[in-house]
Amino acid sequence: MAAPAQGPSLVALNGIQPGRWQLRDMDGGERTSLCVADPRMLIQLRHPGAQCSRFVVEDLPKSATVHYTCPGAGHGRTVISVESGHLIRLRTQGIADGAPFDVNYEGRRTGACR
């Protein structure tokens, strides 16, 4: 997976352990597995690797809200709530490839990346 765009360190993301994570769509039940080397990559799930500007709306110890804009690719708003280093809740919504998205995920760390 592509490296995350550089940006400010968010307090809530410091509580997320790197490794293999499984994200389950809370509405559709679909599961996605990904290697999270840097938790900042979770901010732009629908715009991976895109060069985006970010605006931190909220930065608390257990939650972060970030709005981002990717010129020519769309924009999004992501809210990450950290339950523990192994469990997160993530809601992301915006526009990607000209179409709207609005997804709620539950994320669980399943082990180390291979």
Biopython code that builds the backbone (N, CA, C, O; Angstrom):
import numpy as np
from Bio.PDB.StructureBuilder import StructureBuilder

atoms = [
    (1, "MET", "N", (0.839, -1.174, 0.000)),
    (1, "MET", "CA", (0.000, 0.000, 0.000)),
    (1, "MET", "C", (0.883, 1.236, 0.000)),
    (1, "MET", "O", (1.988, 1.202, 0.543)),
    (2, "ALA", "N", (0.426, 2.311, -0.589)),
    (2, "ALA", "CA", (1.201, 3.536, -0.701)),
    (2, "ALA", "C", (1.421, 4.184, 0.656)),
    (2, "ALA", "O", (0.646, 3.978, 1.590)),
    (3, "ALA", "N", (2.468, 4.958, 0.750)),
    (3, "ALA", "CA", (2.759, 5.673, 1.993)),
    (3, "ALA", "C", (1.734, 6.770, 2.192)),
    (3, "ALA", "O", (1.238, 7.340, 1.220)),
    (4, "PRO", "N", (1.409, 7.075, 3.447)),
    (4, "PRO", "CA", (0.437, 8.127, 3.708)),
    (4, "PRO", "C", (1.016, 9.496, 3.409)),
    (4, "PRO", "O", (2.230, 9.690, 3.466)),
    (5, "ALA", "N", (0.153, 10.439, 3.093)),
    (5, "ALA", "CA", (0.596, 11.806, 2.897)),
    (5, "ALA", "C", (1.142, 12.332, 4.216)),
    (5, "ALA", "O", (0.636, 12.001, 5.288)),
    (6, "GLN", "N", (2.166, 13.142, 4.124)),
    (6, "GLN", "CA", (2.728, 13.716, 5.337)),
    (6, "GLN", "C", (1.727, 14.702, 5.922)),
    (6, "GLN", "O", (0.973, 15.343, 5.190)),
    (7, "GLY", "N", (1.724, 14.818, 7.225)),
    (7, "GLY", "CA", (0.800, 15.724, 7.870)),
    (7, "GLY", "C", (1.082, 15.774, 9.342)),
    (7, "GLY", "O", (2.026, 15.149, 9.825)),
    (8, "PRO", "N", (0.273, 16.511, 10.055)),
    (8, "PRO", "CA", (0.504, 16.659, 11.481)),
    (8, "PRO", "C", (0.283, 15.346, 12.223)),
    (8, "PRO", "O", (-0.501, 14.493, 11.806)),
    (9, "SER", "N", (0.994, 15.213, 13.328)),
    (9, "SER", "CA", (0.789, 14.057, 14.194)),
    (9, "SER", "C", (-0.495, 14.292, 14.979)),
    (9, "SER", "O", (-0.703, 15.378, 15.521)),
    (10, "LEU", "N", (-1.340, 13.299, 15.041)),
    (10, "LEU", "CA", (-2.589, 13.409, 15.782)),
    (10, "LEU", "C", (-2.497, 12.559, 17.035)),
    (10, "LEU", "O", (-2.074, 11.405, 16.975)),
    (11, "VAL", "N", (-2.889, 13.119, 18.164)),
    (11, "VAL", "CA", (-2.782, 12.441, 19.455)),
    (11, "VAL", "C", (-3.490, 11.089, 19.428)),
    (11, "VAL", "O", (-2.928, 10.098, 19.896)),
    (12, "ALA", "N", (-4.702, 11.024, 18.896)),
    (12, "ALA", "CA", (-5.472, 9.772, 18.887)),
    (12, "ALA", "C", (-4.755, 8.682, 18.101)),
    (12, "ALA", "O", (-4.815, 7.511, 18.477)),
    (13, "LEU", "N", (-4.080, 9.048, 17.019)),
    (13, "LEU", "CA", (-3.417, 8.044, 16.191)),
    (13, "LEU", "C", (-2.223, 7.418, 16.909)),
    (13, "LEU", "O", (-1.803, 6.313, 16.565)),
    (14, "ASN", "N", (-1.685, 8.104, 17.888)),
    (14, "ASN", "CA", (-0.578, 7.532, 18.664)),
    (14, "ASN", "C", (-1.010, 6.283, 19.425)),
    (14, "ASN", "O", (-0.166, 5.470, 19.802)),
    (15, "GLY", "N", (-2.313, 6.119, 19.657)),
    (15, "GLY", "CA", (-2.828, 4.957, 20.370)),
    (15, "GLY", "C", (-3.101, 3.754, 19.480)),
    (15, "GLY", "O", (-3.498, 2.700, 19.976)),
    (16, "ILE", "N", (-2.894, 3.893, 18.169)),
    (16, "ILE", "CA", (-3.155, 2.807, 17.230)),
    (16, "ILE", "C", (-1.850, 2.078, 16.931)),
    (16, "ILE", "O", (-0.878, 2.685, 16.483)),
    (17, "GLN", "N", (-1.836, 0.781, 17.181)),
    (17, "GLN", "CA", (-0.632, -0.009, 16.949)),
    (17, "GLN", "C", (-0.496, -0.380, 15.481)),
    (17, "GLN", "O", (-1.458, -0.839, 14.865)),
    (18, "PRO", "N", (0.688, -0.186, 14.917)),
    (18, "PRO", "CA", (0.918, -0.626, 13.541)),
    (18, "PRO", "C", (0.783, -2.144, 13.441)),
    (18, "PRO", "O", (0.932, -2.856, 14.434)),
    (19, "GLY", "N", (0.502, -2.625, 12.246)),
    (19, "GLY", "CA", (0.368, -4.058, 12.006)),
    (19, "GLY", "C", (-0.717, -4.346, 11.003)),
    (19, "GLY", "O", (-1.171, -3.442, 10.301)),
    (20, "ARG", "N", (-1.142, -5.592, 10.923)),
    (20, "ARG", "CA", (-2.213, -6.019, 10.027)),
    (20, "ARG", "C", (-3.543, -5.691, 10.702)),
    (20, "ARG", "O", (-3.781, -6.081, 11.845)),
    (21, "TRP", "N", (-4.404, -4.975, 9.989)),
    (21, "TRP", "CA", (-5.714, -4.588, 10.495)),
    (21, "TRP", "C", (-6.792, -5.105, 9.559)),
    (21, "TRP", "O", (-6.614, -5.137, 8.341)),
    (22, "GLN", "N", (-7.911, -5.509, 10.142)),
    (22, "GLN", "CA", (-9.078, -5.896, 9.366)),
    (22, "GLN", "C", (-10.155, -4.844, 9.620)),
    (22, "GLN", "O", (-10.531, -4.587, 10.764)),
    (23, "LEU", "N", (-10.643, -4.244, 8.545)),
    (23, "LEU", "CA", (-11.720, -3.263, 8.626)),
    (23, "LEU", "C", (-13.002, -3.912, 8.146)),
    (23, "LEU", "O", (-13.058, -4.468, 7.049)),
    (24, "ARG", "N", (-14.022, -3.839, 8.968)),
    (24, "ARG", "CA", (-15.332, -4.408, 8.617)),
    (24, "ARG", "C", (-16.318, -3.272, 8.414)),
    (24, "ARG", "O", (-16.525, -2.446, 9.302)),
    (25, "ASP", "N", (-16.923, -3.240, 7.233)),
    (25, "ASP", "CA", (-17.952, -2.255, 6.921)),
    (25, "ASP", "C", (-19.161, -2.567, 7.802)),
    (25, "ASP", "O", (-19.764, -3.633, 7.680)),
    (26, "MET", "N", (-19.508, -1.644, 8.679)),
    (26, "MET", "CA", (-20.582, -1.875, 9.649)),
    (26, "MET", "C", (-21.958, -1.948, 8.982)),
    (26, "MET", "O", (-22.896, -2.486, 9.571)),
    (27, "ASP", "N", (-22.092, -1.422, 7.777)),
    (27, "ASP", "CA", (-23.382, -1.457, 7.090)),
    (27, "ASP", "C", (-23.481, -2.636, 6.129)),
    (27, "ASP", "O", (-24.532, -3.271, 6.037)),
    (28, "GLY", "N", (-22.403, -2.933, 5.415)),
    (28, "GLY", "CA", (-22.447, -3.991, 4.413)),
    (28, "GLY", "C", (-21.774, -5.276, 4.833)),
    (28, "GLY", "O", (-21.940, -6.307, 4.180)),
    (29, "GLY", "N", (-21.010, -5.231, 5.922)),
    (29, "GLY", "CA", (-20.350, -6.424, 6.413)),
    (29, "GLY", "C", (-19.100, -6.835, 5.662)),
    (29, "GLY", "O", (-18.433, -7.789, 6.062)),
    (30, "GLU", "N", (-18.756, -6.126, 4.562)),
    (30, "GLU", "CA", (-17.552, -6.465, 3.814)),
    (30, "GLU", "C", (-16.320, -6.216, 4.672)),
    (30, "GLU", "O", (-16.287, -5.298, 5.493)),
    (31, "ARG", "N", (-15.307, -7.055, 4.464)),
    (31, "ARG", "CA", (-14.078, -6.940, 5.247)),
    (31, "ARG", "C", (-12.903, -6.654, 4.319)),
    (31, "ARG", "O", (-12.808, -7.186, 3.213)),
    (32, "THR", "N", (-12.016, -5.797, 4.807)),
    (32, "THR", "CA", (-10.805, -5.440, 4.090)),
    (32, "THR", "C", (-9.641, -5.609, 5.039)),
    (32, "THR", "O", (-9.702, -5.165, 6.186)),
    (33, "SER", "N", (-8.587, -6.242, 4.579)),
    (33, "SER", "CA", (-7.395, -6.419, 5.388)),
    (33, "SER", "C", (-6.285, -5.552, 4.815)),
    (33, "SER", "O", (-6.072, -5.538, 3.603)),
    (34, "LEU", "N", (-5.580, -4.831, 5.672)),
    (34, "LEU", "CA", (-4.491, -3.999, 5.209)),
    (34, "LEU", "C", (-3.383, -3.908, 6.243)),
    (34, "LEU", "O", (-3.607, -4.072, 7.442)),
    (35, "CYS", "N", (-2.187, -3.643, 5.752)),
    (35, "CYS", "CA", (-1.032, -3.460, 6.613)),
    (35, "CYS", "C", (-0.936, -1.977, 6.938)),
    (35, "CYS", "O", (-0.806, -1.149, 6.037)),
    (36, "VAL", "N", (-1.000, -1.642, 8.207)),
    (36, "VAL", "CA", (-0.932, -0.251, 8.644)),
    (36, "VAL", "C", (0.443, -0.010, 9.258)),
    (36, "VAL", "O", (0.680, -0.322, 10.425)),
    (37, "ALA", "N", (1.343, 0.549, 8.452)),
    (37, "ALA", "CA", (2.675, 0.890, 8.941)),
    (37, "ALA", "C", (2.629, 2.218, 9.684)),
    (37, "ALA", "O", (3.339, 2.417, 10.669)),
    (38, "ASP", "N", (1.783, 3.124, 9.200)),
    (38, "ASP", "CA", (1.606, 4.453, 9.793)),
    (38, "ASP", "C", (0.104, 4.702, 9.911)),
    (38, "ASP", "O", (-0.587, 4.731, 8.893)),
    (39, "PRO", "N", (-0.419, 4.881, 11.125)),
    (39, "PRO", "CA", (-1.858, 5.063, 11.299)),
    (39, "PRO", "C", (-2.455, 6.247, 10.531)),
    (39, "PRO", "O", (-3.669, 6.292, 10.332)),
    (40, "ARG", "N", (-1.625, 7.208, 10.093)),
    (40, "ARG", "CA", (-2.150, 8.337, 9.311)),
    (40, "ARG", "C", (-2.774, 7.877, 8.000)),
    (40, "ARG", "O", (-3.603, 8.583, 7.426)),
    (41, "MET", "N", (-2.378, 6.690, 7.519)),
    (41, "MET", "CA", (-2.948, 6.199, 6.267)),
    (41, "MET", "C", (-4.446, 5.933, 6.398)),
    (41, "MET", "O", (-5.157, 5.905, 5.393)),
    (42, "LEU", "N", (-4.932, 5.738, 7.616)),
    (42, "LEU", "CA", (-6.355, 5.477, 7.838)),
    (42, "LEU", "C", (-7.223, 6.702, 7.559)),
    (42, "LEU", "O", (-8.431, 6.572, 7.364)),
    (43, "ILE", "N", (-6.622, 7.879, 7.538)),
    (43, "ILE", "CA", (-7.373, 9.105, 7.285)),
    (43, "ILE", "C", (-7.903, 9.145, 5.861)),
    (43, "ILE", "O", (-9.014, 9.623, 5.632)),
    (44, "GLN", "N", (-7.130, 8.652, 4.898)),
    (44, "GLN", "CA", (-7.480, 8.739, 3.477)),
    (44, "GLN", "C", (-7.711, 7.369, 2.869)),
    (44, "GLN", "O", (-7.091, 7.047, 1.856)),
    (45, "LEU", "N", (-8.560, 6.568, 3.435)),
    (45, "LEU", "CA", (-8.787, 5.225, 2.913)),
    (45, "LEU", "C", (-9.288, 5.229, 1.473)),
    (45, "LEU", "O", (-8.923, 4.346, 0.697)),
    (46, "ARG", "N", (-10.102, 6.189, 1.104)),
    (46, "ARG", "CA", (-10.654, 6.241, -0.258)),
    (46, "ARG", "C", (-9.777, 7.030, -1.220)),
    (46, "ARG", "O", (-10.087, 7.127, -2.408)),
    (47, "HIS", "N", (-8.687, 7.592, -0.715)),
    (47, "HIS", "CA", (-7.750, 8.342, -1.556)),
    (47, "HIS", "C", (-6.317, 7.915, -1.222)),
    (47, "HIS", "O", (-5.480, 8.766, -0.922)),
    (48, "PRO", "N", (-6.022, 6.616, -1.270)),
    (48, "PRO", "CA", (-4.682, 6.158, -0.879)),
    (48, "PRO", "C", (-3.601, 6.693, -1.812)),
    (48, "PRO", "O", (-3.726, 6.632, -3.035)),
    (49, "GLY", "N", (-2.548, 7.213, -1.213)),
    (49, "GLY", "CA", (-1.418, 7.700, -1.978)),
    (49, "GLY", "C", (-1.602, 9.059, -2.625)),
    (49, "GLY", "O", (-0.643, 9.604, -3.172)),
    (50, "ALA", "N", (-2.804, 9.629, -2.581)),
    (50, "ALA", "CA", (-3.051, 10.941, -3.190)),
    (50, "ALA", "C", (-2.405, 12.035, -2.348)),
    (50, "ALA", "O", (-2.349, 11.946, -1.121)),
    (51, "GLN", "N", (-1.925, 13.053, -3.019)),
    (51, "GLN", "CA", (-1.352, 14.212, -2.332)),
    (51, "GLN", "C", (-2.507, 15.131, -1.940)),
    (51, "GLN", "O", (-3.089, 15.810, -2.787)),
    (52, "CYS", "N", (-2.828, 15.143, -0.658)),
    (52, "CYS", "CA", (-3.991, 15.874, -0.169)),
    (52, "CYS", "C", (-3.582, 16.866, 0.917)),
    (52, "CYS", "O", (-2.638, 16.630, 1.670)),
    (53, "SER", "N", (-4.303, 17.971, 0.982)),
    (53, "SER", "CA", (-4.124, 18.892, 2.105)),
    (53, "SER", "C", (-5.094, 18.458, 3.194)),
    (53, "SER", "O", (-6.183, 17.961, 2.909)),
    (54, "ARG", "N", (-4.687, 18.652, 4.438)),
    (54, "ARG", "CA", (-5.512, 18.220, 5.569)),
    (54, "ARG", "C", (-5.783, 19.367, 6.528)),
    (54, "ARG", "O", (-4.936, 20.227, 6.766)),
    (55, "PHE", "N", (-6.995, 19.348, 7.069)),
    (55, "PHE", "CA", (-7.376, 20.300, 8.102)),
    (55, "PHE", "C", (-7.868, 19.488, 9.297)),
    (55, "PHE", "O", (-8.844, 18.746, 9.187)),
    (56, "VAL", "N", (-7.200, 19.627, 10.428)),
    (56, "VAL", "CA", (-7.581, 18.898, 11.634)),
    (56, "VAL", "C", (-8.733, 19.642, 12.303)),
    (56, "VAL", "O", (-8.566, 20.769, 12.768)),
    (57, "VAL", "N", (-9.888, 19.012, 12.347)),
    (57, "VAL", "CA", (-11.080, 19.586, 12.951)),
    (57, "VAL", "C", (-11.064, 19.356, 14.461)),
    (57, "VAL", "O", (-11.414, 20.242, 15.240)),
    (58, "GLU", "N", (-10.646, 18.136, 14.865)),
    (58, "GLU", "CA", (-10.615, 17.780, 16.287)),
    (58, "GLU", "C", (-9.449, 16.827, 16.523)),
    (58, "GLU", "O", (-9.217, 15.908, 15.738)),
    (59, "ASP", "N", (-8.719, 17.055, 17.610)),
    (59, "ASP", "CA", (-7.575, 16.211, 17.955)),
    (59, "ASP", "C", (-7.604, 15.968, 19.464)),
    (59, "ASP", "O", (-7.086, 16.766, 20.246)),
    (60, "LEU", "N", (-8.220, 14.852, 19.855)),
    (60, "LEU", "CA", (-8.359, 14.486, 21.263)),
    (60, "LEU", "C", (-7.609, 13.182, 21.521)),
    (60, "LEU", "O", (-7.241, 12.499, 20.565)),
    (61, "PRO", "N", (-7.369, 12.813, 22.778)),
    (61, "PRO", "CA", (-6.628, 11.583, 23.059)),
    (61, "PRO", "C", (-7.257, 10.312, 22.496)),
    (61, "PRO", "O", (-6.533, 9.373, 22.165)),
    (62, "LYS", "N", (-8.571, 10.255, 22.378)),
    (62, "LYS", "CA", (-9.231, 9.031, 21.903)),
    (62, "LYS", "C", (-9.993, 9.216, 20.591)),
    (62, "LYS", "O", (-10.611, 8.266, 20.109)),
    (63, "SER", "N", (-9.965, 10.401, 20.009)),
    (63, "SER", "CA", (-10.646, 10.592, 18.729)),
    (63, "SER", "C", (-10.021, 11.750, 17.954)),
    (63, "SER", "O", (-9.488, 12.701, 18.524)),
    (64, "ALA", "N", (-10.111, 11.628, 16.641)),
    (64, "ALA", "CA", (-9.606, 12.672, 15.743)),
    (64, "ALA", "C", (-10.568, 12.807, 14.578)),
    (64, "ALA", "O", (-11.128, 11.821, 14.099)),
    (65, "THR", "N", (-10.753, 14.048, 14.126)),
    (65, "THR", "CA", (-11.557, 14.340, 12.950)),
    (65, "THR", "C", (-10.702, 15.163, 12.006)),
    (65, "THR", "O", (-10.147, 16.192, 12.392)),
    (66, "VAL", "N", (-10.599, 14.703, 10.765)),
    (66, "VAL", "CA", (-9.769, 15.382, 9.776)),
    (66, "VAL", "C", (-10.561, 15.541, 8.490)),
    (66, "VAL", "O", (-11.175, 14.590, 8.005)),
    (67, "HIS", "N", (-10.542, 16.751, 7.940)),
    (67, "HIS", "CA", (-11.099, 17.009, 6.611)),
    (67, "HIS", "C", (-9.906, 17.118, 5.672)),
    (67, "HIS", "O", (-8.913, 17.766, 6.004)),
    (68, "TYR", "N", (-9.993, 16.489, 4.503)),
    (68, "TYR", "CA", (-8.890, 16.568, 3.559)),
    (68, "TYR", "C", (-9.412, 16.825, 2.148)),
    (68, "TYR", "O", (-10.538, 16.463, 1.808)),
    (69, "THR", "N", (-8.568, 17.459, 1.338)),
    (69, "THR", "CA", (-8.898, 17.775, -0.045)),
    (69, "THR", "C", (-7.765, 17.302, -0.934)),
    (69, "THR", "O", (-6.600, 17.615, -0.691)),
    (70, "CYS", "N", (-8.113, 16.543, -1.970)),
    (70, "CYS", "CA", (-7.142, 15.993, -2.913)),
    (70, "CYS", "C", (-7.444, 16.589, -4.289)),
    (70, "CYS", "O", (-8.370, 16.132, -4.960)),
    (71, "PRO", "N", (-6.688, 17.593, -4.722)),
    (71, "PRO", "CA", (-6.981, 18.240, -6.006)),
    (71, "PRO", "C", (-7.099, 17.225, -7.149)),
    (71, "PRO", "O", (-6.200, 16.416, -7.380)),
    (72, "GLY", "N", (-8.223, 17.292, -7.850)),
    (72, "GLY", "CA", (-8.465, 16.411, -8.974)),
    (72, "GLY", "C", (-8.947, 15.014, -8.603)),
    (72, "GLY", "O", (-9.310, 14.233, -9.483)),
    (73, "ALA", "N", (-8.957, 14.684, -7.293)),
    (73, "ALA", "CA", (-9.353, 13.335, -6.876)),
    (73, "ALA", "C", (-10.550, 13.325, -5.933)),
    (73, "ALA", "O", (-11.181, 12.284, -5.750)),
    (74, "GLY", "N", (-10.869, 14.463, -5.334)),
    (74, "GLY", "CA", (-12.006, 14.534, -4.415)),
    (74, "GLY", "C", (-11.612, 15.033, -3.047)),
    (74, "GLY", "O", (-10.593, 15.702, -2.876)),
    (75, "HIS", "N", (-12.438, 14.695, -2.074)),
    (75, "HIS", "CA", (-12.204, 15.150, -0.704)),
    (75, "HIS", "C", (-12.885, 14.198, 0.259)),
    (75, "HIS", "O", (-13.655, 13.329, -0.151)),
    (76, "GLY", "N", (-12.601, 14.362, 1.531)),
    (76, "GLY", "CA", (-13.236, 13.512, 2.532)),
    (76, "GLY", "C", (-13.135, 14.085, 3.927)),
    (76, "GLY", "O", (-12.411, 15.045, 4.191)),
    (77, "ARG", "N", (-13.881, 13.463, 4.797)),
    (77, "ARG", "CA", (-13.866, 13.802, 6.224)),
    (77, "ARG", "C", (-13.846, 12.466, 6.950)),
    (77, "ARG", "O", (-14.714, 11.621, 6.730)),
    (78, "THR", "N", (-12.862, 12.276, 7.807)),
    (78, "THR", "CA", (-12.704, 11.022, 8.529)),
    (78, "THR", "C", (-12.709, 11.279, 10.023)),
    (78, "THR", "O", (-12.038, 12.186, 10.516)),
    (79, "VAL", "N", (-13.473, 10.469, 10.735)),
    (79, "VAL", "CA", (-13.501, 10.496, 12.196)),
    (79, "VAL", "C", (-12.995, 9.140, 12.677)),
    (79, "VAL", "O", (-13.555, 8.103, 12.321)),
    (80, "ILE", "N", (-11.940, 9.148, 13.484)),
    (80, "ILE", "CA", (-11.380, 7.921, 14.036)),
    (80, "ILE", "C", (-11.537, 7.959, 15.545)),
    (80, "ILE", "O", (-11.079, 8.897, 16.197)),
    (81, "SER", "N", (-12.180, 6.946, 16.100)),
    (81, "SER", "CA", (-12.314, 6.793, 17.550)),
    (81, "SER", "C", (-11.493, 5.577, 17.959)),
    (81, "SER", "O", (-11.676, 4.486, 17.420)),
    (82, "VAL", "N", (-10.596, 5.768, 18.907)),
    (82, "VAL", "CA", (-9.712, 4.703, 19.350)),
    (82, "VAL", "C", (-10.258, 4.102, 20.631)),
    (82, "VAL", "O", (-10.269, 4.747, 21.679)),
    (83, "GLU", "N", (-10.714, 2.849, 20.537)),
    (83, "GLU", "CA", (-11.209, 2.136, 21.714)),
    (83, "GLU", "C", (-10.024, 1.566, 22.494)),
    (83, "GLU", "O", (-9.992, 1.612, 23.724)),
    (84, "SER", "N", (-9.043, 1.025, 21.748)),
    (84, "SER", "CA", (-7.798, 0.503, 22.326)),
    (84, "SER", "C", (-6.775, 0.454, 21.191)),
    (84, "SER", "O", (-7.098, 0.803, 20.056)),
    (85, "GLY", "N", (-5.555, 0.028, 21.481)),
    (85, "GLY", "CA", (-4.544, -0.088, 20.452)),
    (85, "GLY", "C", (-4.873, -1.127, 19.408)),
    (85, "GLY", "O", (-4.239, -1.180, 18.354)),
    (86, "HIS", "N", (-5.882, -1.969, 19.700)),
    (86, "HIS", "CA", (-6.266, -3.061, 18.801)),
    (86, "HIS", "C", (-7.673, -2.916, 18.242)),
    (86, "HIS", "O", (-8.108, -3.763, 17.461)),
    (87, "LEU", "N", (-8.404, -1.855, 18.623)),
    (87, "LEU", "CA", (-9.788, -1.686, 18.183)),
    (87, "LEU", "C", (-10.086, -0.216, 17.927)),
    (87, "LEU", "O", (-9.883, 0.633, 18.794)),
    (88, "ILE", "N", (-10.575, 0.073, 16.715)),
    (88, "ILE", "CA", (-10.954, 1.436, 16.364)),
    (88, "ILE", "C", (-12.324, 1.441, 15.701)),
    (88, "ILE", "O", (-12.809, 0.410, 15.233)),
    (89, "ARG", "N", (-12.928, 2.600, 15.669)),
    (89, "ARG", "CA", (-14.138, 2.866, 14.897)),
    (89, "ARG", "C", (-13.756, 4.000, 13.955)),
    (89, "ARG", "O", (-13.122, 4.971, 14.368)),
    (90, "LEU", "N", (-14.140, 3.879, 12.700)),
    (90, "LEU", "CA", (-13.738, 4.854, 11.702)),
    (90, "LEU", "C", (-14.920, 5.150, 10.794)),
    (90, "LEU", "O", (-15.544, 4.233, 10.260)),
    (91, "ARG", "N", (-15.226, 6.426, 10.619)),
    (91, "ARG", "CA", (-16.252, 6.831, 9.660)),
    (91, "ARG", "C", (-15.596, 7.764, 8.672)),
    (91, "ARG", "O", (-14.945, 8.735, 9.056)),
    (92, "THR", "N", (-15.769, 7.469, 7.403)),
    (92, "THR", "CA", (-15.204, 8.316, 6.364)),
    (92, "THR", "C", (-16.280, 8.594, 5.321)),
    (92, "THR", "O", (-17.035, 7.704, 4.931)),
    (93, "GLN", "N", (-16.333, 9.836, 4.884)),
    (93, "GLN", "CA", (-17.319, 10.225, 3.887)),
    (93, "GLN", "C", (-16.738, 11.322, 3.016)),
    (93, "GLN", "O", (-15.861, 12.071, 3.447)),
    (94, "GLY", "N", (-17.227, 11.413, 1.800)),
    (94, "GLY", "CA", (-16.753, 12.443, 0.886)),
    (94, "GLY", "C", (-17.028, 12.080, -0.550)),
    (94, "GLY", "O", (-18.027, 11.431, -0.860)),
    (95, "ILE", "N", (-16.122, 12.508, -1.440)),
    (95, "ILE", "CA", (-16.239, 12.261, -2.874)),
    (95, "ILE", "C", (-14.922, 11.641, -3.347)),
    (95, "ILE", "O", (-13.847, 12.174, -3.071)),
    (96, "ALA", "N", (-15.012, 10.513, -4.060)),
    (96, "ALA", "CA", (-13.842, 9.867, -4.661)),
    (96, "ALA", "C", (-14.222, 9.426, -6.071)),
    (96, "ALA", "O", (-15.270, 8.811, -6.265)),
    (97, "ASP", "N", (-13.395, 9.730, -7.038)),
    (97, "ASP", "CA", (-13.664, 9.368, -8.433)),
    (97, "ASP", "C", (-15.031, 9.870, -8.890)),
    (97, "ASP", "O", (-15.716, 9.195, -9.658)),
    (98, "GLY", "N", (-15.426, 11.044, -8.422)),
    (98, "GLY", "CA", (-16.680, 11.655, -8.840)),
    (98, "GLY", "C", (-17.926, 11.096, -8.188)),
    (98, "GLY", "O", (-19.035, 11.506, -8.531)),
    (99, "ALA", "N", (-17.771, 10.162, -7.246)),
    (99, "ALA", "CA", (-18.935, 9.545, -6.604)),
    (99, "ALA", "C", (-18.854, 9.718, -5.085)),
    (99, "ALA", "O", (-17.765, 9.701, -4.512)),
    (100, "PRO", "N", (-19.999, 9.883, -4.444)),
    (100, "PRO", "CA", (-19.989, 10.023, -2.981)),
    (100, "PRO", "C", (-19.718, 8.689, -2.290)),
    (100, "PRO", "O", (-20.019, 7.623, -2.826)),
    (101, "PHE", "N", (-19.153, 8.770, -1.106)),
    (101, "PHE", "CA", (-18.978, 7.592, -0.252)),
    (101, "PHE", "C", (-19.274, 7.993, 1.183)),
    (101, "PHE", "O", (-19.076, 9.145, 1.569)),
    (102, "ASP", "N", (-19.746, 7.043, 1.962)),
    (102, "ASP", "CA", (-20.052, 7.234, 3.382)),
    (102, "ASP", "C", (-19.998, 5.846, 4.014)),
    (102, "ASP", "O", (-20.929, 5.055, 3.865)),
    (103, "VAL", "N", (-18.910, 5.553, 4.716)),
    (103, "VAL", "CA", (-18.689, 4.211, 5.230)),
    (103, "VAL", "C", (-18.302, 4.264, 6.707)),
    (103, "VAL", "O", (-17.499, 5.097, 7.126)),
    (104, "ASN", "N", (-18.889, 3.359, 7.480)),
    (104, "ASN", "CA", (-18.534, 3.175, 8.883)),
    (104, "ASN", "C", (-17.795, 1.852, 9.008)),
    (104, "ASN", "O", (-18.290, 0.814, 8.570)),
    (105, "TYR", "N", (-16.611, 1.891, 9.608)),
    (105, "TYR", "CA", (-15.815, 0.685, 9.795)),
    (105, "TYR", "C", (-15.570, 0.417, 11.271)),
    (105, "TYR", "O", (-15.497, 1.333, 12.090)),
    (106, "GLU", "N", (-15.448, -0.855, 11.581)),
    (106, "GLU", "CA", (-14.864, -1.280, 12.842)),
    (106, "GLU", "C", (-13.535, -1.900, 12.446)),
    (106, "GLU", "O", (-13.488, -2.764, 11.570)),
    (107, "GLY", "N", (-12.466, -1.472, 13.078)),
    (107, "GLY", "CA", (-11.150, -1.985, 12.752)),
    (107, "GLY", "C", (-10.555, -2.754, 13.917)),
    (107, "GLY", "O", (-10.595, -2.303, 15.061)),
    (108, "ARG", "N", (-10.002, -3.921, 13.610)),
    (108, "ARG", "CA", (-9.341, -4.748, 14.626)),
    (108, "ARG", "C", (-7.961, -5.133, 14.144)),
    (108, "ARG", "O", (-7.785, -5.561, 13.004)),
    (109, "ARG", "N", (-6.980, -4.977, 15.022)),
    (109, "ARG", "CA", (-5.622, -5.414, 14.697)),
    (109, "ARG", "C", (-5.584, -6.922, 14.811)),
    (109, "ARG", "O", (-6.010, -7.490, 15.816)),
    (110, "THR", "N", (-5.066, -7.575, 13.764)),
    (110, "THR", "CA", (-5.067, -9.032, 13.739)),
    (110, "THR", "C", (-3.668, -9.633, 13.863)),
    (110, "THR", "O", (-3.527, -10.853, 13.938)),
    (111, "GLY", "N", (-2.643, -8.799, 13.884)),
    (111, "GLY", "CA", (-1.279, -9.311, 14.028)),
    (111, "GLY", "C", (-0.282, -8.438, 13.318)),
    (111, "GLY", "O", (-0.564, -7.290, 12.976)),
    (112, "ALA", "N", (0.886, -8.997, 13.102)),
    (112, "ALA", "CA", (1.953, -8.271, 12.423)),
    (112, "ALA", "C", (1.772, -8.347, 10.902)),
    (112, "ALA", "O", (1.144, -9.271, 10.385)),
    (113, "CYS", "N", (2.322, -7.378, 10.212)),
    (113, "CYS", "CA", (2.319, -7.411, 8.745)),
    (113, "CYS", "C", (3.329, -8.448, 8.280)),
    (113, "CYS", "O", (4.354, -8.657, 8.928)),
    (114, "ARG", "N", (3.045, -9.090, 7.171)),
    (114, "ARG", "CA", (3.961, -10.102, 6.623)),
    (114, "ARG", "C", (4.467, -9.672, 5.290)),
    (114, "ARG", "O", (5.249, -10.389, 4.666)),
]
sb = StructureBuilder()
sb.init_structure("model")
sb.init_model(0)
sb.init_chain("A")
sb.init_seg("    ")
for serial, (resi, resn, name, xyz) in enumerate(atoms, 1):
    if name == "N":
        sb.init_residue(resn, " ", resi, " ")
    sb.init_atom(name, np.array(xyz, "f"), 0.0, 1.0, " ", f" {name:<3s}", serial, name[0])
structure = sb.get_structure()
